Amino acid sequence: MLMKKWIPILLVPLIIWGYTHGSDERGDKEAVRKKTEDYVKAYNDRDAEKIAGYWLEDADYTNLNTGRTVSGREEIRDEFAELFKNEPDLTLEVSIESISFPSSGKAVGVGTATVTDGEGDKEITRFRVTFQKMNGDWYLASEGEAEESAPPSNYEQLKGLEWLIGNWEDSDEDVQVESTYEWDKYKNFIKQHYTVQTLGKEALEGKVIIGWDPVNETIRSWHFDSHGGFAEGEWKKMGDRWVVESLHTLPDGGIGSQIQVITPEGSDAFTYEISGRVVDGEILPNIEPIKVIRKRG
């Protein structure tokens, strides 16, 4: 039986034709629009014979996921006949991203297509179609497609830190620290960028990447500063607080460790404090709680 994700692409050539053929002459454009309407009607009427007529006699289709190839109008007609018998409730949506003309009488379209079944389930594919002009008309010559799936996201593991997203500031008379937290494209990481100014002059900047460690099933962070230091931390939620235990490599080669406790105070403030500070075996004083405020605008 014809796979669902193979289905919507058969509609694509007609939609592309509406952009390409019509670019030559207005009359052709109108004719192609009418043909597109006829094709859609044929699909909705479950007319496999008519749909097959939109392909070249020796047209080939290859599913890039399975390697399955369907060749020629007769096989295409048979595939549609079986499809319409077994899948009577499919609907199509198509988005064309680009159209190119590698040679005279030949065009290539690239885009995405969505097929929705009778239960509302959707399947998205990327396609690349090649079609050519014969006897003054356009016919589909070949097609390839692959299922399009969104990259995996670790949002569910990181959403407890979503309140950090935004701009933050803590300062006193001498020191000002500004931080920005943002998601990466697929919400697999939270990215922090910060700057530290002392007496109005930039003294340090750094970047922190917070992500999910699927091996150890914990949240980790990786910290890099402009002086050449770096660190790795492990995050744990304890009650309403986040505890970050981290190991540091200092710019001079020293090794350190510390425990940072971050406590949200509503949606627009949090405090952090640092204890257990050790550098090359030497115990350093704790840093008492410092309040950080969300910046507006």
PLY file of the C-alpha trace (Angstrom):
ply
format ascii 1.0
element vertex 297
property float x
property float y
property float z
element edge 296
property int vertex1
property int vertex2
end_header
0.00 0.00 0.00
1.20 3.51 -0.70
2.79 5.03 2.35
1.12 8.15 3.71
4.23 10.27 3.46
4.43 9.54 -0.25
0.98 10.95 -0.90
1.12 14.77 -0.68
4.07 15.16 -2.96
2.04 14.02 -5.95
0.14 17.27 -5.64
3.27 19.43 -5.58
4.06 19.58 -9.30
0.74 21.22 -10.06
1.32 23.88 -7.45
4.85 24.50 -8.70
3.52 24.70 -12.24
1.45 27.64 -11.14
4.70 29.52 -10.50
6.85 28.33 -13.39
4.81 27.73 -16.51
2.91 30.93 -15.91
6.13 32.94 -15.83
6.35 32.63 -19.65
2.91 33.66 -20.80
-0.22 34.82 -19.07
-2.32 32.33 -21.00
-0.12 29.44 -19.87
-0.36 30.65 -16.30
-4.13 30.61 -16.39
-4.13 27.19 -18.03
-1.83 25.81 -15.33
-4.01 27.25 -12.58
-6.99 25.51 -14.14
-5.00 22.26 -14.37
-4.04 22.58 -10.71
-7.68 22.96 -9.78
-8.52 19.92 -11.87
-5.77 17.91 -10.20
-7.01 18.81 -6.73
-10.53 17.89 -7.77
-9.27 14.57 -9.14
-7.54 13.85 -5.85
-10.60 14.77 -3.79
-12.76 12.71 -6.16
-10.34 9.77 -5.72
-9.75 9.61 -9.50
-6.52 7.59 -9.76
-6.65 7.43 -13.56
-6.78 11.20 -13.94
-4.04 11.78 -11.40
-1.72 9.36 -13.19
-2.11 11.45 -16.31
-0.15 14.28 -14.72
3.02 12.17 -14.81
5.31 11.35 -17.70
4.87 7.90 -19.15
8.25 6.82 -17.72
8.20 8.91 -14.52
10.01 7.58 -11.43
9.35 8.21 -7.75
11.78 7.16 -5.00
11.06 7.36 -1.29
14.37 8.43 0.25
13.51 6.79 3.57
12.66 3.32 2.26
14.34 3.22 -1.15
11.00 2.14 -2.67
10.58 3.14 -6.34
7.35 3.45 -8.32
7.77 3.78 -12.10
5.39 4.84 -14.83
1.81 6.00 -14.99
0.34 2.55 -14.63
2.05 1.84 -11.32
1.23 5.34 -10.08
-2.41 4.80 -11.01
-2.47 1.47 -9.18
-0.85 2.98 -6.10
-3.46 5.72 -5.99
-6.30 3.29 -6.52
-5.12 1.27 -3.53
-4.55 4.43 -1.52
-8.04 5.76 -2.13
-9.49 2.38 -1.21
-7.64 2.15 2.10
-7.12 5.80 3.10
-10.26 7.74 2.15
-9.81 10.68 4.53
-6.38 12.14 3.77
-5.92 15.89 3.23
-2.90 17.72 1.86
-0.99 20.92 2.58
2.07 21.98 0.57
4.73 24.66 1.07
7.17 25.45 -1.75
10.53 26.78 -0.56
12.42 27.12 -3.84
12.11 26.56 -7.57
15.08 26.42 -9.96
15.55 25.87 -13.68
18.73 23.85 -14.32
18.09 23.64 -18.08
15.57 24.54 -20.74
12.28 22.76 -20.25
13.31 21.36 -16.86
12.44 22.64 -13.38
13.17 21.52 -9.83
11.06 22.33 -6.78
11.97 21.86 -3.12
9.67 22.23 -0.13
7.57 20.50 2.51
4.24 18.73 2.41
1.90 17.74 5.21
-0.62 14.91 5.04
-3.35 14.71 7.66
-5.36 11.53 8.15
-8.93 11.13 9.31
-7.87 11.08 12.95
-6.01 14.37 12.67
-2.52 12.86 12.74
-0.02 14.75 10.60
3.08 13.58 8.78
5.54 16.04 7.24
7.92 15.28 4.39
10.55 17.22 2.52
10.47 16.76 -1.22
12.51 17.44 -4.33
10.57 17.17 -7.57
11.85 17.32 -11.15
9.46 17.97 -13.99
9.75 18.81 -17.67
7.80 20.47 -20.42
6.52 18.32 -23.29
4.26 19.40 -26.16
3.66 22.71 -24.41
2.68 21.22 -21.07
4.46 20.29 -17.82
4.69 16.73 -16.50
6.24 15.32 -13.37
9.36 13.32 -14.25
10.79 12.23 -10.90
10.48 12.84 -7.21
12.29 12.12 -4.01
11.20 12.70 -0.45
12.22 12.06 3.12
10.28 12.26 6.34
10.93 15.49 8.15
11.08 15.21 11.90
11.94 17.88 14.41
15.31 17.44 16.12
15.00 15.98 19.62
14.61 18.52 22.38
15.58 18.37 26.06
13.06 21.02 27.01
11.23 18.70 29.39
14.45 18.15 31.37
15.39 21.85 31.36
12.02 23.59 31.70
12.53 23.93 35.46
15.14 26.58 34.61
13.00 28.43 32.09
12.40 31.22 34.59
16.03 32.25 33.97
15.32 33.27 30.36
15.78 37.03 30.02
18.12 39.80 31.14
19.42 40.18 34.70
21.54 42.61 36.69
23.22 42.89 40.08
25.38 45.83 41.04
26.79 47.99 43.79
28.82 51.21 43.77
31.89 49.56 42.24
30.79 46.43 40.35
28.04 45.81 37.82
27.18 42.35 36.50
24.77 41.90 33.59
23.59 38.51 32.32
21.39 37.30 29.47
19.90 33.81 29.36
18.30 32.42 26.20
17.26 29.12 24.66
19.06 27.65 21.70
16.98 26.95 18.58
15.63 23.56 19.66
15.59 24.16 23.42
18.35 21.65 24.02
20.49 24.22 25.84
20.15 27.44 27.81
22.89 29.90 26.92
24.12 32.57 29.32
26.33 35.51 28.41
27.56 37.84 31.16
29.78 40.88 31.57
31.41 42.25 34.71
32.34 45.92 34.96
34.49 47.34 37.74
34.44 51.12 38.25
32.83 51.50 34.83
35.42 49.41 32.96
34.81 45.91 31.62
36.79 43.46 33.72
35.46 40.08 32.60
32.96 38.42 30.33
31.94 34.83 29.97
29.60 32.26 28.51
27.75 29.42 30.20
25.96 26.56 28.43
23.39 24.63 30.46
22.23 21.29 29.09
20.95 17.81 29.84
23.39 14.93 30.34
21.44 11.85 29.15
24.10 9.39 30.31
24.08 10.48 33.94
20.54 11.87 33.75
21.41 15.23 35.25
21.66 18.87 34.23
25.19 20.09 33.53
26.77 23.44 32.74
29.96 24.42 30.96
31.49 27.80 31.79
34.14 29.74 29.83
35.48 33.17 30.77
37.49 35.77 28.87
40.56 35.27 31.10
40.91 31.67 29.89
39.30 29.86 32.81
36.65 27.17 32.42
34.45 24.99 34.60
31.92 22.19 34.58
28.99 22.04 36.98
26.25 19.61 37.98
22.83 21.03 38.84
20.40 19.55 41.35
17.04 20.90 42.48
16.51 20.81 46.22
13.16 22.16 47.24
12.82 25.58 45.64
16.58 26.00 45.25
19.11 24.94 42.65
22.45 23.66 43.90
25.38 23.71 41.45
28.53 21.82 42.33
31.36 22.76 39.98
35.02 22.07 39.25
37.16 24.90 37.85
40.36 25.21 35.90
41.87 28.65 36.46
43.79 30.64 33.82
47.07 30.00 35.65
46.46 26.25 35.79
45.07 26.20 39.30
42.25 23.82 40.19
39.24 24.83 42.23
35.78 23.78 43.30
32.71 25.44 44.78
29.03 25.00 45.57
26.60 27.65 44.32
23.04 27.89 45.62
20.49 29.73 43.45
17.14 30.60 44.99
14.33 32.17 42.90
12.38 34.99 44.55
9.25 35.27 42.45
9.61 35.71 38.69
11.80 38.82 38.71
14.57 38.14 41.21
16.83 35.45 42.59
19.72 35.18 45.01
22.91 33.23 44.73
25.48 32.36 47.34
28.72 30.41 47.10
30.26 28.09 49.68
32.87 25.33 49.75
35.33 27.41 47.75
38.68 25.64 47.42
41.60 26.57 45.13
44.65 24.31 45.01
43.74 22.95 48.42
43.26 26.35 50.04
39.84 27.07 51.56
38.47 30.50 50.59
35.74 32.54 52.30
32.12 31.99 51.40
30.26 34.55 49.32
27.13 35.69 51.09
23.79 35.87 49.22
23.68 38.39 46.40
20.37 39.49 44.91
19.91 39.58 41.11
17.09 41.58 39.52
15.40 41.05 36.16
15.94 43.92 33.73
12.93 45.25 31.88
12.81 46.51 28.31
0 1
1 2
2 3
3 4
4 5
5 6
6 7
7 8
8 9
9 10
10 11
11 12
12 13
13 14
14 15
15 16
16 17
17 18
18 19
19 20
20 21
21 22
22 23
23 24
24 25
25 26
26 27
27 28
28 29
29 30
30 31
31 32
32 33
33 34
34 35
35 36
36 37
37 38
38 39
39 40
40 41
41 42
42 43
43 44
44 45
45 46
46 47
47 48
48 49
49 50
50 51
51 52
52 53
53 54
54 55
55 56
56 57
57 58
58 59
59 60
60 61
61 62
62 63
63 64
64 65
65 66
66 67
67 68
68 69
69 70
70 71
71 72
72 73
73 74
74 75
75 76
76 77
77 78
78 79
79 80
80 81
81 82
82 83
83 84
84 85
85 86
86 87
87 88
88 89
89 90
90 91
91 92
92 93
93 94
94 95
95 96
96 97
97 98
98 99
99 100
100 101
101 102
102 103
103 104
104 105
105 106
106 107
107 108
108 109
109 110
110 111
111 112
112 113
113 114
114 115
115 116
116 117
117 118
118 119
119 120
120 121
121 122
122 123
123 124
124 125
125 126
126 127
127 128
128 129
129 130
130 131
131 132
132 133
133 134
134 135
135 136
136 137
137 138
138 139
139 140
140 141
141 142
142 143
143 144
144 145
145 146
146 147
147 148
148 149
149 150
150 151
151 152
152 153
153 154
154 155
155 156
156 157
157 158
158 159
159 160
160 161
161 162
162 163
163 164
164 165
165 166
166 167
167 168
168 169
169 170
170 171
171 172
172 173
173 174
174 175
175 176
176 177
177 178
178 179
179 180
180 181
181 182
182 183
183 184
184 185
185 186
186 187
187 188
188 189
189 190
190 191
191 192
192 193
193 194
194 195
195 196
196 197
197 198
198 199
199 200
200 201
201 202
202 203
203 204
204 205
205 206
206 207
207 208
208 209
209 210
210 211
211 212
212 213
213 214
214 215
215 216
216 217
217 218
218 219
219 220
220 221
221 222
222 223
223 224
224 225
225 226
226 227
227 228
228 229
229 230
230 231
231 232
232 233
233 234
234 235
235 236
236 237
237 238
238 239
239 240
240 241
241 242
242 243
243 244
244 245
245 246
246 247
247 248
248 249
249 250
250 251
251 252
252 253
253 254
254 255
255 256
256 257
257 258
258 259
259 260
260 261
261 262
262 263
263 264
264 265
265 266
266 267
267 268
268 269
269 270
270 271
271 272
272 273
273 274
274 275
275 276
276 277
277 278
278 279
279 280
280 281
281 282
282 283
283 284
284 285
285 286
286 287
287 288
288 289
289 290
290 291
291 292
292 293
293 294
294 295
295 296
